[in-house]
């Protein structure tokens, strides 16, 4: 009943309006808000991000589905269904040119409403699809299988010959050049933050459909990326998050092709990441080489707060990043342990689970934040603290997707003694493959 507030506030800069506790709880049929900004007001409140992001909505659906099952709350299961219906059937995220079989953007899902439904991040599509597939597995539903397969094929046909996809594409680019321009391109992008989870989706899609290009392109890109590690890797806010992202596709590659080489790749990335795990369970952040960083630390006081940025100014600071690294490391270690049964991964994921349970936000005065996880945690002083240079999602931000959903969902999977590979494998994903291929790839 307050959905109109989203479209009013999401386009206003520096909004200070938050949903009120007296407002009715939504049922997911209009999506979910992005989260809390890191800005802190004089009274301790934090502004809400009013955007409706496809990735956050898909990821939250997974958490709600797990909650519905574990806590026996059918209302949460209903929310999970409604969130996925919102993405694929009841919003602009998957409609307009994205719903037109003749459009080169057919099947893609938009980044966010209301501002940018015509922007397509491969990673955002991937995390949303993983959330939807997991929710569908928990709910034992095939209601979104055809739409998810369509999105998988849409991302595949905008992925180049070598298995890499541009970080994002816009609808105007696709309408101008067509999808085949990107499908035939020999583009290279050693940047797991943007690439790795789409590779994981392709591996899952191959196992369900046996459509060879899913495996061929993902495997080619993974092989090239591992050969380029670490010196040629691009990093976003830090090198550690790139390692964390690679764990999932490497673990799933072992699931598909359990070879010494594939286990070696997983062990190399896992070992390097875990060399930074503290006795508390925290995974310390690390900045990569300066020339490969997309968002490095500010180089002057004037540059502070003017861009995205890491939580640390220099390597060695005892800080864990729960928005970009820890959350995905938790998932990656969970899946790596299942794929290999290696006690190293089992111990590491258990230590990380204990750490996350110990640092969960608790507050009586600010109940809206209670139960969440802030982006930054300084395990030296045992407090929520870090460099606040990031202009949008600083140390005290809370993302409903990214952070919250993956942490709660992995904890939920641990409770059920299951894994993301198993949950996403319950879908009848390949049922409409033969009908979709000629529509999306022609001859």
C-alpha positions in Angstrom: 0.0 0.0 0.0 3.0 2.3 0.2 4.7 1.2 -3.0 4.2 4.7 -4.5 6.8 5.9 -1.9 9.5 3.9 -3.7 9.0 5.7 -7.0 8.9 9.0 -5.2 12.0 8.6 -3.0 14.3 6.4 -5.2 14.8 9.3 -7.6 15.4 11.9 -5.0 19.1 12.6 -4.0 20.1 12.3 -0.4 16.7 11.0 0.8 16.1 11.0 4.6 12.7 9.3 4.6 12.5 5.8 6.0 9.6 3.3 6.1 7.8 3.7 9.4 7.3 0.8 11.8 3.5 1.5 11.7 3.4 0.8 8.0 2.0 -2.6 7.0 4.5 -5.3 6.3 4.6 -6.0 2.5 4.1 -9.5 1.1 6.9 -9.2 -1.6 4.5 -8.6 -4.5 6.1 -5.2 -5.0 9.7 -6.2 -4.4 12.0 -5.4 -1.5 14.0 -2.3 -0.7 17.8 -2.3 -1.2 19.0 -1.7 2.4 20.4 0.9 4.8 22.9 3.5 3.8 26.1 3.9 5.9 25.2 7.5 6.7 24.3 7.9 10.4 21.9 10.7 11.4 22.1 12.7 14.6 19.5 10.4 16.2 21.3 7.2 15.1 19.0 6.3 12.3 20.3 5.4 8.9 18.6 6.3 5.6 17.1 3.6 3.5 18.0 2.9 -0.1 14.6 2.9 -1.9 15.7 1.2 -5.1 14.1 -2.1 -6.2 17.2 -4.1 -7.3 16.8 -7.3 -9.2 19.7 -8.9 -7.5 18.6 -8.1 -4.0 15.0 -9.3 -4.7 16.2 -12.7 -6.1 18.6 -13.2 -3.2 16.1 -12.3 -0.6 13.6 -14.7 -2.1 16.1 -17.5 -1.2 16.4 -16.4 2.4 12.6 -16.1 2.8 12.0 -19.6 1.3 14.6 -21.1 3.7 13.0 -19.2 6.6 9.5 -20.5 5.6 10.8 -24.1 5.6 13.1 -24.0 8.7 10.9 -21.8 10.9 7.6 -23.2 9.5 6.4 -19.8 8.5 4.2 -20.2 5.4 3.9 -16.4 5.1 7.7 -16.2 4.4 7.3 -18.9 1.7 4.6 -16.8 0.1 6.9 -13.8 0.2 9.5 -15.8 -1.6 7.0 -16.7 -4.4 5.8 -13.2 -4.7 9.3 -11.7 -5.0 10.2 -14.0 -7.9 6.8 -13.3 -9.5 7.6 -9.6 -9.2 11.0 -10.1 -11.0 9.8 -12.2 -13.9 6.1 -11.5 -14.3 4.9 -8.4 -12.5 7.4 -5.6 -13.1 9.4 -3.8 -15.7 12.6 -5.8 -14.7 11.8 -8.6 -17.3 9.2 -6.8 -19.5 9.3 -4.2 -22.3 12.3 -5.0 -24.6 13.4 -7.7 -22.2 10.1 -9.5 -22.9 10.1 -9.1 -26.7 11.5 -12.2 -28.5 12.7 -10.0 -31.3 14.7 -7.8 -29.1 18.5 -8.4 -28.5 17.9 -7.8 -24.8 15.2 -10.5 -24.7 15.5 -12.6 -21.5 17.8 -10.2 -19.6 16.6 -8.8 -16.4 17.1 -5.1 -15.6 19.4 -3.8 -12.9 17.1 -1.7 -10.8 13.7 0.2 -10.6 12.8 2.8 -11.2 16.0 4.3 -12.6 17.8 1.7 -14.7 15.7 -1.2 -16.0 17.7 -1.0 -19.2 21.1 -1.7 -17.6 22.2 -5.3 -17.4 25.0 -6.5 -15.1 26.0 -10.1 -15.6 26.8 -10.5 -12.0 23.6 -9.0 -10.8 21.6 -11.3 -13.1 23.7 -14.2 -11.9 23.1 -13.6 -8.2 19.4 -13.0 -8.7 19.1 -16.3 -10.7 21.0 -18.2 -8.0 18.6 -16.9 -5.5 15.5 -17.7 -7.6 16.8 -21.2 -8.3 17.5 -21.9 -4.7 14.1 -20.5 -3.6 12.5 -22.7 -6.3 14.4 -25.7 -4.9 13.2 -25.1 -1.4 9.6 -24.5 -2.5 9.7 -27.4 -4.9 8.4 -25.2 -7.7 9.2 -24.9 -11.4 7.2 -21.7 -11.7 10.2 -19.7 -12.8 12.3 -22.3 -14.6 11.5 -21.2 -18.1 12.2 -17.5 -17.3 15.4 -18.4 -15.5 16.5 -20.5 -18.5 15.6 -17.5 -20.8 17.8 -15.3 -18.6 20.7 -17.8 -18.7 20.5 -18.0 -22.5 20.3 -14.2 -22.7 23.5 -13.8 -20.7 25.1 -16.6 -22.7 24.4 -14.9 -26.0 25.9 -11.7 -24.7 29.1 -13.5 -23.5 32.0 -13.6 -25.8 33.7 -16.6 -27.4 36.3 -16.8 -24.6 33.6 -16.9 -21.9 33.9 -13.3 -20.7 31.1 -10.7 -20.6 31.3 -7.0 -20.2 30.7 -5.9 -16.6 27.4 -4.3 -17.8 25.6 -3.7 -21.0 22.8 -1.2 -21.7 19.7 -1.7 -23.8 20.9 1.1 -26.2 24.1 -0.8 -26.8 22.2 -4.1 -27.5 19.7 -2.4 -29.8 22.6 -0.7 -31.7 24.9 -3.6 -32.1 22.7 -6.7 -31.6 23.5 -9.7 -29.4 25.7 -11.5 -31.9 28.2 -8.7 -31.8 28.9 -9.6 -28.2 28.6 -13.4 -28.7 31.3 -13.4 -31.4 33.6 -11.0 -29.5 37.0 -12.2 -28.2 36.7 -10.1 -25.1 38.9 -10.8 -22.0 38.1 -9.7 -18.5 40.0 -11.2 -15.6 37.6 -9.8 -13.0 35.9 -12.5 -10.9 33.7 -9.9 -9.1 31.8 -9.4 -12.3 32.4 -12.7 -14.0 32.6 -15.6 -11.6 29.0 -16.1 -10.5 27.8 -16.0 -14.1 30.3 -18.9 -14.8 28.7 -20.7 -11.8 25.3 -20.2 -13.4 26.5 -21.5 -16.7 28.0 -24.6 -15.0 24.7 -25.2 -13.2 22.8 -24.7 -16.5 25.0 -27.2 -18.3 24.4 -29.9 -15.7 20.7 -29.4 -16.1 20.5 -28.9 -19.9 23.6 -30.5 -21.4 23.8 -27.5 -23.7 27.5 -27.5 -24.5 28.2 -23.8 -24.9 27.3 -23.2 -21.3 30.2 -25.5 -20.2 32.6 -24.6 -23.1 32.6 -20.8 -22.5 32.6 -21.0 -18.7 35.5 -23.5 -18.7 37.5 -21.6 -21.2 37.2 -18.4 -19.2 38.0 -20.1 -15.9 41.1 -21.7 -17.3 42.3 -18.3 -18.7 41.5 -16.6 -15.4 43.5 -19.1 -13.4 46.5 -18.8 -15.7 46.3 -15.0 -15.2 46.2 -15.3 -11.4 47.2 -13.2 -9.5 49.2 -10.5 -11.4 46.6 -9.9 -14.2 43.5 -10.0 -12.1 41.4 -6.9 -11.9 40.1 -6.1 -8.5 37.1 -4.0 -7.5 37.4 -2.9 -3.9 40.1 -5.4 -3.0 41.9 -8.5 -4.2 40.4 -10.7 -1.5 36.9 -10.3 -2.8 38.0 -11.6 -6.2 39.3 -14.8 -4.6 36.1 -15.2 -2.6 34.1 -14.9 -5.8 36.1 -17.6 -7.6 35.4 -20.2 -5.0 31.9 -20.9 -6.2 32.6 -21.7 -9.9 35.7 -23.6 -9.0 33.8 -25.7 -6.5 31.0 -26.4 -9.0 33.6 -27.2 -11.7 34.9 -30.0 -9.4 31.3 -31.2 -9.0 31.0 -31.4 -12.8 34.6 -32.6 -13.7 36.4 -33.9 -10.6 40.0 -33.7 -11.9 43.3 -33.1 -10.2 43.6 -29.9 -12.2 40.3 -28.5 -11.1 40.9 -29.5 -7.5 44.3 -27.8 -7.8 42.7 -24.5 -9.0 40.3 -24.6 -6.0 43.0 -25.3 -3.6 45.2 -22.5 -4.9 42.5 -19.9 -4.5 41.2 -21.3 -1.2 44.6 -21.5 0.3 45.5 -17.9 -0.6 42.2 -16.7 0.8 42.4 -18.7 4.0 46.0 -17.5 4.6 44.2 -14.3 5.7 41.7 -16.0 8.1 42.2 -14.8 11.7 41.8 -17.1 14.7 38.5 -15.4 15.3 37.3 -16.7 12.0 37.4 -13.3 10.3 38.8 -13.1 6.8 41.1 -10.1 6.5 40.8 -7.7 3.5 43.7 -7.2 1.1 44.3 -4.5 -1.6 45.8 -5.8 -4.8 48.4 -4.2 -7.1 47.6 -0.5 -7.8 47.5 -0.8 -11.6 44.7 -3.4 -11.6 42.4 -1.9 -9.0 39.0 -0.3 -10.0 38.4 1.4 -6.7 41.5 1.8 -4.6 42.0 3.7 -1.4 41.8 7.5 -1.8 45.1 9.2 -2.5 44.4 12.5 -0.8 42.0 14.0 1.7 40.2 15.7 -1.2 39.5 12.4 -2.8 38.1 10.9 0.4 34.4 10.1 0.0 34.2 10.8 -3.7 34.1 7.2 -5.1 33.6 3.6 -4.2 36.5 2.4 -2.0 37.9 -0.4 0.1 37.5 -0.5 3.9 41.2 -0.2 4.5 43.8 2.4 3.5 46.7 -0.1 3.4 47.2 -3.8 3.8 47.5 -5.1 7.4 44.4 -3.4 8.8 42.3 -6.0 10.8 39.1 -5.5 8.9 36.6 -7.9 7.4 34.3 -6.9 4.5 30.8 -8.5 4.8 29.5 -6.8 1.6 32.1 -7.9 -0.9 34.2 -10.7 0.6 33.1 -12.5 3.8 29.6 -13.3 2.6 30.8 -14.8 -0.7 33.7 -16.6 1.0 31.1 -18.2 3.4 29.1 -19.5 0.4 32.3 -20.6 -1.5 33.8 -22.5 1.4 30.4 -24.2 2.1 30.3 -25.4 -1.5 34.0 -26.3 -1.6 33.6 -28.4 1.4 30.7 -30.3 -0.2 32.5 -30.8 -3.5 35.8 -32.0 -2.0 35.1 -33.1 1.7 38.4 -31.4 2.5 38.7 -30.8 6.2 40.5 -27.6 5.6 37.4 -26.1 4.0 35.2 -27.6 6.7 37.2 -26.1 9.5 37.4 -22.7 7.8 33.6 -22.5 7.1 32.8 -23.5 10.7 35.1 -20.8 12.1 33.6 -18.2 9.7 30.1 -19.3 10.8 31.0 -18.8 14.4 32.5 -15.4 13.6 29.3 -14.2 11.8 27.1 -15.3 14.6 29.2 -13.4 17.1 29.1 -10.1 15.2 25.5 -10.0 14.3 24.0 -6.6 15.0 21.9 -6.3 18.2 20.1 -3.2 19.3 16.9 -2.4 21.3 16.9 1.3 20.3 17.3 0.6 16.6 15.2 -2.5 16.0 15.3 -1.9 12.3 19.1 -2.7 12.3 18.9 -5.6 14.8 19.7 -9.0 13.3 21.7 -7.5 10.4 25.4 -7.4 9.5 27.1 -4.2 8.8 29.6 -4.1 5.9 32.7 -3.6 8.1 34.0 -5.3 11.2 37.4 -4.5 12.9 38.3 -7.8 14.6 41.2 -6.1 16.3 39.0 -3.7 18.4 36.0 -6.0 18.0 33.8 -3.2 16.7 32.0 -2.1 13.5 34.8 0.2 12.2 36.8 0.9 9.0 37.7 3.6 6.6 34.5 5.4 5.6 35.7 6.5 2.2 33.2 4.6 0.1 30.6 7.2 -1.0 27.6 4.9 -1.0 28.1 1.6 0.9 30.5 2.4 3.7 31.2 0.6 6.9 27.7 0.7 8.4 25.7 -0.1 5.3 23.3 -3.1 5.2 22.3 -4.7 1.9 19.2 -6.8 1.9 20.7 -8.9 -0.9 24.5 -9.4 -1.1 25.3 -9.4 2.7 22.1 -10.4 4.5 20.8 -13.0 2.1 24.0 -15.0 1.6 24.9 -15.1 5.2 21.4 -16.2 6.4 21.0 -18.6 3.5 24.3 -20.4 4.1 23.3 -20.6 7.8 20.0 -22.0 6.6 21.6 -24.5 4.3 23.9 -25.6 7.2 20.8 -26.1 9.3 19.3 -28.4 6.6 22.6 -30.0 5.8 22.3 -29.1 2.2 24.1 -27.1 -0.4 23.4 -24.5 -3.1 24.3 -27.0 -5.8 21.6 -29.4 -4.5 19.0 -26.7 -4.1 19.5 -25.2 -7.5 19.5 -28.7 -9.0 15.9 -29.4 -8.1 14.6 -27.2 -10.9 13.4 -28.6 -14.2 15.6 -26.0 -15.9 16.0 -27.7 -19.3 12.3 -28.4 -20.1 11.9 -25.5 -22.5 15.4 -25.5 -24.0 14.4 -26.8 -27.4 11.7 -24.2 -27.7 13.9 -21.3 -26.6 17.1 -22.0 -28.6 15.6 -21.2 -32.0 14.0 -18.1 -30.6 17.2 -16.8 -29.1 19.9 -18.1 -31.3 18.1 -18.6 -34.7 19.8 -21.1 -36.9 
